Amino acid sequence: MAKLKILLLFPNTGNEGVMPLAIGILSSIAKLIRYEVKYFEASFYKKRVSAGEERERTGEFKFINREKVFELLPYKRLQDDFNKTLINYKPDILAVTANSLEYELFCELIEGARLIKPKPFIIVGGVHATIVPDDVIKNPYVDVLCIGEGEKAWKEFLIKFKTGQDSSTIKNLWVKNHYGIKKNPPRPLLSEKELWGTPMDLSYFDERHFMKPYDGKMYRRGQVELSRGCPYNCSYCVNSTFKDIYKGLGKFFRVRPFDNLQKGVKRIIQLGCNMLQLQDECFFNIPYHILEKFCKWYCKEIKLPLLLQTRPESVTEEKVKLVADMGVPIQISCGIESGSERILRDICNRHTTLGQIKNAFKIIKKYKLRSNAYTMIGFPTETREEVFKTIFLIREINPDVSIMSVFFPFEGVPLRKICIENGYIFSNEKARTYTDASILKKQPMSGEEIENLRRTYRLYTTLPEEYFSKIELCEKDYKQHKVLFDELVALSWRLRQ
């Protein structure tokens, strides 16, 4: 008997390779149940300018010639290649994992393939399906969606699909049937052992998926989790919505079993990685005894450059010294978001003080570690004066790298409701990237002013104040002063060397 076929689709909206955790896990489970699996991704088709490429233009990142690393195919080929894959492979199941931006690309692709017969059974999971299931299940092409952690639901679904059994009672799944839509509740969160118990299928990922820019060079960078879940409830982040979905269903913040972590890291390194990035949302929130155990092992057996991220208030001298003593190149990234205490407290629901932010970067610099500060612009009611509070905070803490993103009220983000209630958005706007113009209405700053400030952020935060008049010329009329802008970007890098 021929194996049933699954086509895994990752509608990546970026212009570079990504190694989605979900794809590797879904494939492993499917192959264990003896399905045939194929992978289609949108990663290597030239779309609009990516956020990374835009940050290179503005000087936030050093320029990298990606064309020497991998080829990008014309975007117009994406639909044709997807259609040909459906026609030639004839999958029984099309499984999709997507965030909000990626879900829009999925809708575009599946609409473009609507005439292809037979239509595969379509199941959608990921962030977007979890936070707005009512929207996803209305899609006429979607048969089933999965809310939240789908490992157990996916396995149960595949077994029942293979044997022709009814799948309408599987927890985590919303299923269309002859009677309407069966909306099953989520099951408890996975335990630590279950969460990392299935090894990822890495067979789909090649050199292109690991090559990432860092400080003007390309590295073969692997990604690893030590923990899953964020303990904070920022209003611009979807984590609080996830916590509401899983309230009373288990521990949201989980730490990976150490022996499992060791195996996972070594497996990634065997693929030739020369740098590791930790995917933990707040590294220093991991219990100290586990951090200590990890650092002692890492500096003894791994010894690769390491990128990690954390919150400023979690930074202590004891923890920073712990990672510094590993003796490998380290970059610590911290989300600062704003230099305005009003924005942090009243808009972002962050109780980080400016003193904590300054102290965190002071400690990181003391141990001569590379630092990165994330900021945002375009929060509801934010003024130009408050943006410059952010700029002057960055000038004071002087991180090695700092990037500014434009706030977007994504589905599932608490601030989205506030934006709708106050008429700042209409609620049906399409998702955008973090470097696009703001869509908020009725604000102290126009979308154009926000876009211009984001573009000149690197210049305002790194060049001496005597250059501010020239920077303002570039801010007010970028096209007219593009040559000056490029000269100032080059100067900012020369002064930082």
C-alpha positions in Angstrom: 0.0 0.0 0.0 1.4 3.4 -1.0 2.2 5.8 1.7 -0.1 8.8 2.2 1.7 12.1 1.3 2.1 15.3 3.3 3.3 18.6 1.8 4.6 20.9 4.6 4.4 24.6 3.6 6.3 27.4 5.2 5.2 30.7 3.5 8.3 32.6 4.7 7.9 36.3 3.8 11.6 37.1 4.2 14.4 36.8 1.7 16.6 34.4 3.5 16.6 30.8 4.8 14.8 30.1 8.1 14.8 26.8 10.0 11.3 26.6 11.5 11.1 24.5 14.7 7.5 23.5 13.8 8.5 22.1 10.4 11.2 19.8 11.8 8.9 18.5 14.5 5.9 18.0 12.3 8.0 16.1 9.8 9.6 13.9 12.4 6.2 12.9 13.8 4.7 12.2 10.3 7.6 10.0 9.2 7.4 8.0 12.4 3.8 7.2 11.4 5.1 6.2 8.0 3.8 9.1 5.9 5.8 10.4 2.9 6.7 14.0 3.5 7.8 16.8 1.2 8.7 20.4 2.1 7.9 23.6 0.1 9.1 27.0 1.4 8.9 30.6 0.0 12.2 31.6 1.5 14.3 31.9 -1.6 12.1 34.0 -3.8 12.9 37.7 -4.1 10.1 39.6 -2.5 10.1 43.2 -1.4 13.1 44.6 0.5 13.4 42.6 3.7 13.7 44.2 7.2 17.4 43.1 7.3 18.2 44.7 4.0 16.4 47.9 5.0 18.4 48.1 8.2 21.6 47.8 6.1 20.5 50.8 4.1 19.9 52.8 7.2 23.2 51.8 8.8 21.8 49.8 11.7 23.5 46.7 10.2 26.7 46.5 8.2 26.1 45.8 4.5 26.3 42.2 3.3 26.2 41.1 -0.3 23.7 38.2 0.0 23.9 37.4 -3.7 27.3 35.8 -3.1 25.7 33.6 -0.4 22.6 32.2 -2.2 20.4 32.9 -5.2 17.0 34.4 -4.9 14.5 33.4 -7.6 12.1 35.9 -9.1 8.9 36.3 -7.0 6.7 35.7 -10.0 8.0 32.1 -10.0 6.7 31.4 -6.5 3.1 30.7 -7.5 4.0 28.6 -10.5 6.5 26.5 -8.5 4.0 25.9 -5.7 1.3 24.9 -8.2 3.7 22.5 -10.0 4.6 20.9 -6.6 0.9 20.4 -5.9 0.2 18.9 -9.3 3.3 16.6 -9.4 3.4 15.5 -5.8 -0.4 15.2 -5.3 -0.3 15.5 -1.5 -3.1 14.0 0.6 -2.5 16.7 3.3 -1.2 20.2 3.0 0.1 21.3 6.4 0.9 25.0 7.0 2.6 26.8 9.9 2.4 30.6 9.8 2.5 33.9 11.7 0.2 36.7 10.6 2.4 37.9 7.8 3.1 34.4 6.6 -0.6 33.5 6.7 -1.4 36.3 4.2 1.1 34.8 1.8 -0.4 31.3 2.4 -3.8 32.8 1.4 -2.3 34.2 -1.7 -0.7 30.9 -2.7 -3.7 28.7 -2.0 -6.0 31.1 -3.9 -3.6 30.9 -6.8 -3.9 27.1 -6.7 -7.7 26.9 -6.3 -8.2 25.2 -9.7 -5.8 22.3 -9.0 -7.6 19.0 -8.4 -7.7 17.0 -6.3 -7.5 19.6 -3.5 -5.4 18.3 -0.5 -6.8 18.3 3.0 -5.5 21.5 4.5 -4.5 22.0 8.1 -3.1 25.3 9.4 -1.3 25.9 12.7 1.1 28.4 14.2 0.8 31.7 15.8 -1.9 33.2 13.6 -4.2 30.2 13.8 -3.8 30.2 17.6 -4.7 33.8 18.2 -7.4 34.3 15.6 -8.9 30.9 14.9 -12.3 32.3 13.9 -10.6 34.2 11.1 -8.6 31.2 9.9 -11.5 28.7 10.0 -13.6 31.0 7.8 -11.0 30.4 5.0 -12.9 28.3 2.5 -9.8 26.2 1.7 -8.9 25.4 5.3 -10.3 22.1 6.7 -8.7 22.0 10.1 -6.7 24.4 12.3 -4.6 23.7 15.3 -4.4 25.9 18.3 -1.2 26.1 20.4 1.3 23.4 20.8 0.3 20.8 18.2 2.6 17.9 18.7 0.1 15.5 20.3 -2.9 16.8 18.2 -0.9 16.4 15.0 0.1 12.8 15.8 -3.5 11.9 16.8 -4.8 13.5 13.6 -2.4 11.7 11.3 -3.3 8.3 12.9 -7.0 8.9 12.4 -6.6 10.3 8.9 -4.6 7.3 7.9 -7.3 4.9 9.1 -10.2 7.0 8.0 -11.4 7.7 11.5 -13.3 10.8 12.6 -10.9 13.6 13.9 -13.5 16.0 15.1 -13.0 15.3 18.8 -9.2 15.9 18.9 -8.2 18.5 21.4 -6.5 21.6 20.0 -8.2 21.1 16.7 -11.1 23.1 15.1 -12.6 20.8 12.4 -15.0 21.5 9.7 -17.6 18.7 9.1 -21.1 18.2 7.7 -22.6 19.7 10.9 -20.5 22.9 10.9 -17.3 23.5 12.9 -16.3 21.5 15.9 -14.2 23.7 18.2 -12.2 21.5 20.6 -10.5 23.0 23.6 -6.7 23.0 24.0 -5.1 20.2 25.9 -2.6 20.9 28.7 0.7 22.4 27.8 3.5 19.8 27.1 5.9 18.9 29.9 9.6 19.7 29.5 10.3 16.1 28.5 7.5 16.1 26.0 8.2 19.5 24.5 11.8 18.6 23.5 11.2 14.8 23.2 10.9 14.6 19.5 14.2 15.3 17.6 13.7 17.7 14.7 13.9 16.4 11.1 16.7 18.6 9.7 16.8 16.9 6.3 15.2 19.9 4.5 17.8 22.4 5.6 21.0 23.2 3.7 23.8 25.7 3.7 21.4 28.5 2.8 19.3 28.1 6.0 22.2 28.6 8.3 24.1 31.5 6.7 23.3 34.6 8.6 24.9 38.1 8.7 26.6 39.3 11.9 28.7 42.5 12.2 29.3 42.6 8.4 30.3 39.0 8.0 28.3 35.8 7.2 28.3 33.0 9.8 26.8 29.5 9.7 24.5 30.1 12.7 22.5 27.4 14.4 19.5 28.1 16.7 18.8 26.4 20.0 16.3 26.6 22.8 17.1 26.4 26.5 13.6 27.4 27.6 10.2 28.1 26.1 7.8 30.9 27.2 8.1 34.4 28.5 7.2 35.4 32.0 6.2 39.0 31.1 3.0 40.5 29.7 4.0 43.4 27.4 1.1 45.0 25.7 2.8 44.9 22.2 3.5 41.2 22.4 1.3 38.1 21.8 2.5 36.2 24.9 -0.3 37.5 27.1 -2.9 36.1 24.6 -1.1 32.7 24.7 -1.2 32.7 28.5 -5.0 33.4 28.4 -5.5 30.5 26.1 -3.5 28.2 28.3 -4.7 29.5 31.7 -4.9 26.6 34.2 -3.5 24.2 31.7 0.1 23.9 32.9 3.4 25.7 33.3 3.9 28.3 30.6 7.7 28.9 31.2 9.6 25.6 30.8 13.3 24.8 30.9 14.8 22.2 28.6 16.2 19.0 30.3 20.0 19.5 30.3 20.9 16.1 28.7 18.4 16.8 25.9 19.9 20.3 25.4 23.4 18.9 25.1 22.3 16.4 22.4 20.4 19.2 20.5 23.4 21.6 20.6 25.8 18.9 19.4 23.5 17.8 16.6 23.3 21.4 15.3 27.1 21.8 15.5 27.5 18.6 13.5 25.9 20.5 10.6 29.0 22.8 10.5 27.7 25.8 12.5 30.3 28.2 13.7 28.0 30.4 15.8 24.9 29.7 18.0 21.9 31.8 18.7 19.8 31.0 21.8 16.0 31.4 21.0 15.1 32.0 24.7 12.9 35.1 25.1 14.6 35.9 28.4 17.8 34.0 28.9 18.6 35.4 32.4 15.2 34.3 33.7 16.4 30.7 33.6 17.3 29.5 37.2 20.9 30.4 38.1 22.0 26.8 38.8 21.0 25.8 35.3 22.7 28.8 33.8 25.8 27.9 35.7 25.7 24.3 34.5 25.2 25.4 30.9 28.0 27.9 30.9 30.5 25.5 32.4 29.6 22.9 29.8 29.5 25.3 26.9 33.0 26.8 27.5 34.5 23.4 27.9 32.9 21.5 25.0 31.3 24.0 22.5 33.4 27.2 22.6 31.4 28.9 19.7 30.4 32.6 19.6 27.0 32.9 21.3 24.0 35.3 20.8 21.4 35.6 23.5 18.6 37.9 24.5 17.1 38.9 27.8 15.3 41.7 29.7 17.3 44.6 31.2 15.8 44.0 34.7 17.0 40.4 34.6 20.7 41.5 34.0 22.8 41.2 37.1 26.6 41.3 37.6 26.6 37.7 38.8 24.9 36.4 35.6 26.8 38.6 33.2 30.1 37.5 34.8 29.0 33.9 34.4 28.6 34.2 30.6 31.7 36.4 30.3 33.8 33.8 32.0 33.0 31.3 29.2 35.7 33.1 27.2 33.8 33.1 23.9 32.5 36.0 21.9 29.0 37.0 23.4 26.3 39.3 22.2 23.6 40.2 24.7 20.4 41.8 23.2 17.9 43.6 25.4 14.5 44.9 24.5 14.4 48.5 25.7 11.5 49.7 23.5 11.4 53.3 24.7 13.2 56.0 26.7 9.9 57.4 27.9 8.8 56.1 31.3 5.2 57.0 30.3 5.4 54.8 27.2 7.0 52.0 29.1 4.6 52.1 32.0 1.2 53.2 30.5 1.4 52.0 26.9 3.8 49.0 27.0 2.8 47.6 30.4 6.5 47.3 31.2 7.7 48.1 34.7 11.3 48.4 33.7 12.9 51.7 34.9 15.3 53.8 33.0 17.8 53.1 35.9 17.5 49.4 35.3 18.2 49.8 31.6 21.2 52.0 32.2 22.6 49.6 34.8 22.1 46.6 32.6 24.2 48.1 29.8 26.8 49.4 32.3 27.3 45.8 33.6 27.5 44.3 30.1 30.1 46.9 29.1 32.1 46.3 32.3 32.7 42.7 31.1 33.5 43.8 27.6 30.6 41.9 26.0 28.9 43.1 22.8 25.5 44.7 23.4 22.4 45.2 21.3 19.4 47.4 22.2 16.0 46.9 20.6 13.7 50.0 20.4 10.4 50.8 18.9 8.7 53.9 17.5 5.1 54.7 16.7 3.4 53.5 19.9 -0.1 54.9 20.4 0.0 58.6 21.5 3.8 58.7 21.3 5.2 62.2 20.7 8.4 63.3 18.9 9.7 64.5 22.2 9.3 60.9 23.6 11.1 59.4 20.5 14.0 61.7 21.3 14.0 60.5 24.9 14.6 57.0 23.4 17.3 58.4 21.1 19.2 60.1 24.0 18.8 57.1 26.2 20.6 55.0 23.5 23.3 57.7 23.1 23.8 57.4 26.9 24.0 53.6 27.2 25.9 53.4 23.9 25.3 49.8 22.8 27.4 48.3 20.1 24.2 47.8 18.0 20.7 49.3 18.2 17.8 48.8 15.9 14.5 50.5 15.9 11.2 48.9 14.7 7.9 50.4 13.9 5.1 49.3 16.2 2.3 47.3 14.4 -0.9 46.2 16.2 -0.8 42.5 15.2 -3.7 40.2 15.9 -3.5 38.9 19.5 -1.5 41.9 20.8 -3.3 43.7 23.7 -2.6 47.1 22.2 -4.5 46.2 19.1 -7.8 46.3 21.1 -6.9 49.8 22.4 -6.1 50.9 18.8 -9.4 49.7 17.5 -11.4 51.2 20.4 -9.8 54.6 19.9 -10.1 54.6 16.2 -6.4 54.4 15.5 -6.9 51.5 13.1 -10.0 50.0 11.4 -9.2 46.4 12.5 -8.9 45.0 8.9 -5.5 46.3 8.0 -3.0 43.8 6.6 0.0 42.9 8.6 3.3 44.8 7.9 6.9 44.4 8.7 8.7 46.2 11.4 10.3 48.7 9.0 7.2 49.8 7.2 5.4 53.1 7.8 3.0 53.2 10.8 -0.7 52.6 10.0 -2.0 54.3 13.2 -4.3 57.3 12.7 -5.1 60.3 15.0 -1.5 60.4 16.4 0.8 63.2 17.4 3.2 62.2 14.6 2.2 61.3 11.1 3.1 57.9 9.6 5.6 59.7 7.3 7.3 61.4 10.3 7.6 58.1 12.1 9.1 56.4 9.0 11.6 59.2 8.6 12.7 59.1 12.2 13.2 55.3 12.0 15.3 55.8 8.9 17.6 58.3 10.6 17.6 56.6 14.0 21.1 55.2 13.5 22.4 58.7 12.7 20.7 60.4 15.6 22.0 57.8 18.1 25.6 57.6 17.0 26.8 60.9 15.4 27.9 63.9 17.5 25.1 66.4 18.1 26.7 69.0 15.8 25.5 66.8 13.0 21.9 66.9 14.0 21.0 69.8 11.6 22.3 67.7 8.7 20.5 64.6 9.9 17.3 66.6 10.1 17.7 67.5 6.5 17.8 63.8 5.6 14.9 63.1 7.9 12.7 65.8 6.4 13.5 65.0 2.7 15.4 61.7 2.3 15.1 61.6 -1.5 16.6 65.1 -1.9 19.4 64.4 0.5 20.1 60.7 -0.1 23.8 61.4 -1.0 24.2 63.3 2.3 22.4 60.5 4.1 24.7 57.8 2.7 27.8 59.9 3.7 26.5 60.3 7.2 25.9 56.5 7.5 29.4 55.8 6.3 30.7 58.4 8.8 28.8 56.8 11.7 30.6 53.5 11.0 34.0 55.1 10.8 33.5 56.8 14.1 32.5 53.6 15.7 35.6 51.7 14.6 
